[in-house]
């Protein structure tokens, strides 16, 4: 089992817009790509982390499952549109994936 963590930093004053956008993605777009809401959570920076950071954690069985989700996302027009709508609210270049093995 693995945890795939995607994070991005909101521009100053836009954190709530990023959170709202992520919640919409999790309910509308993620399921189309096979993302299971029961195995996903949304986090934001608090103590010892950047307050502007918004994180989505997905529990997956393995890298093959994650790759299927990524492949499917590329075919969903709503995901492409969502990305364009999110972009003005985030700091360019801060998006990143981290993959952890669950012990």
Phi and psi in degrees as a GROMACS rama.xvg file:
@    title "Ramachandran Plot"
@    xaxis  label "Phi"
@    yaxis  label "Psi"
@TYPE xy
-138.324  157.808  UNK-2
-115.492  121.456  UNK-3
-101.674  117.005  UNK-4
-111.644  119.878  UNK-5
-109.901  129.701  UNK-6
-131.715  155.566  UNK-7
-153.862  151.279  UNK-8
-103.156  132.204  UNK-9
-80.3233  147.7  UNK-10
-67.382  156.111  UNK-11
-56.5354  128.069  UNK-12
87.079  -1.52233  UNK-13
-117.258  8.83992  UNK-14
-58.9847  -44.4531  UNK-15
-64.5732  -35.9227  UNK-16
-63.3881  -39.6265  UNK-17
-67.3389  -43.1771  UNK-18
-61.0886  -45.8895  UNK-19
-61.3263  -40.0737  UNK-20
-65.4489  -41.33  UNK-21
-65.2961  -40.501  UNK-22
-61.8589  -40.823  UNK-23
-63.7649  -42.5448  UNK-24
-60.5274  -43.6246  UNK-25
-64.8098  -31.7961  UNK-26
-91.118  -30.293  UNK-27
-105.68  -40.1566  UNK-28
-101.959  -45.2946  UNK-29
-50.352  -47.7913  UNK-30
-59.8325  -30.0911  UNK-31
-65.7394  -25.0993  UNK-32
-98.0529  -0.441766  UNK-33
96.1927  13.0139  UNK-34
-78.0013  125.441  UNK-35
-91.283  115.738  UNK-36
-59.234  -29.2357  UNK-37
-72.4015  -15.5853  UNK-38
-114.714  24.5531  UNK-39
-134.778  144.52  UNK-40
-143.426  154.273  UNK-41
-111.176  132.527  UNK-42
-131.61  161.65  UNK-43
-142.238  155.603  UNK-44
-60.7948  144.511  UNK-45
-137.756  -87.9932  UNK-46
-108.651  126.835  UNK-47
77.8112  5.67165  UNK-48
-133.013  155.76  UNK-49
-61.1807  127.295  UNK-50
-62.8957  -28.2515  UNK-51
-78.0479  -10.8905  UNK-52
-77.8908  132.405  UNK-53
-117.899  129.342  UNK-54
-123.574  138.454  UNK-55
-117.962  125.766  UNK-56
-110.364  128.937  UNK-57
-118.459  125.74  UNK-58
-87.7864  124.351  UNK-59
-128.493  156.481  UNK-60
-68.8797  -42.0016  UNK-61
-163.284  179.156  UNK-62
-66.3937  -25.8841  UNK-63
-64.2963  -43.3088  UNK-64
-61.9632  -44.2633  UNK-65
-62.8759  -42.1117  UNK-66
-62.9763  -37.5244  UNK-67
-60.6532  -42.5927  UNK-68
-62.847  -48.6155  UNK-69
-59.9587  -43.4295  UNK-70
-61.4604  -42.829  UNK-71
-66.7959  -40.0035  UNK-72
-56.5422  -36.8635  UNK-73
-64.7735  -14.9443  UNK-74
-103.358  -0.161205  UNK-75
-100.301  109.688  UNK-76
-57.61  -34.5729  UNK-77
-63.5519  -31.4144  UNK-78
-69.3288  -41.8046  UNK-79
-62.6238  -42.6298  UNK-80
-66.5703  -42.0455  UNK-81
-58.2962  -43.0856  UNK-82
-60.347  -41.072  UNK-83
-67.4057  -36.1982  UNK-84
-73.1535  -31.3483  UNK-85
-73.1418  -36.0031  UNK-86
-50.573  -44.3111  UNK-87
-65.5983  -14.2548  UNK-88
-97.2134  -4.32667  UNK-89
-120.882  160.384  UNK-90
-80.7945  120.505  UNK-91
-57.3381  135.655  UNK-92
86.6693  2.8819  UNK-93
-96.4569  -6.66969  UNK-94
-68.5248  133.648  UNK-95
-156.961  150.791  UNK-96
-106.963  140.257  UNK-97
-131.374  134.558  UNK-98
-117.662  126.477  UNK-99
-118.904  142.675  UNK-100
-88.2889  135.011  UNK-101
-85.7399  128.232  UNK-102
